[in-house]
Amino acid sequence: MKEVRFHGRGGQGAVTAAKAFAEGALVEGKFIQAFPEYGPERMGAPVKSFTRISDGMIHVHSQVQNPEIVVVLDETLLDIVDVTEGISGSKIVIVNTKQSPAEIRSKIGLTGGKVYAVDASRISIETIGRDMPNTPLLGALVKVSELIGLESLMHSFREEFGKKFSEKVIEGNINAMKRAYEEVVGE
């Protein structure tokens, strides 16, 4: 079983990202869980959400305490939230930032593991027309985690959101995923 923790702010799509990533795994026949943890439940407040993916039944029904992967949708959270809480060793941290992975590693004080950076905000503005970093970060997450395929993520995204949003919005999000998949860098 692999566990992912998403850190974002209310309105950035952290909860949607956790669910969309899980749905992509479901397409591949994996077992999944996706759920949020809310705090003050207001726009802009720190939010955590979680995804579990497994080849077998998942019997754990609690928050993710020791994730293998942490995804940070808003780099300003690095100053107020310990995004590395519970991770160690060969873990992965992915951050929406213009900074380099080395700069992020230094900022969060992470030794070991892998740090990845992608400017998901810029990508989303260019492909979707607004700062919504969750879908680009999903593309980066697929690339660095190798837990699911990009095609599975895009298929489930189309299925889940195709009736809710226009084809233009869906294609913008798909293109954002593809770009971040290609543009994510790590160390």
Buried (B, 14 or more C-beta within 10 A) or exposed (E): BBBBBBBBBBEBBBBBBBBBBBBBBBBBEBBBBBBBBEEEEEEEEBBBBBBBBBEEEBEEEEEBEEBBBBBBBBBEBBEEBEBBEBBEEEBBBBBBBEBBBEBBBEBBEBEEBBBBBBBBBBBBBBBBEEBBBBBBBBBBBBBBBEBBBBEBBBBBBBEBBEEEBEEEBBBBBBBBBBBBBEBBEBE
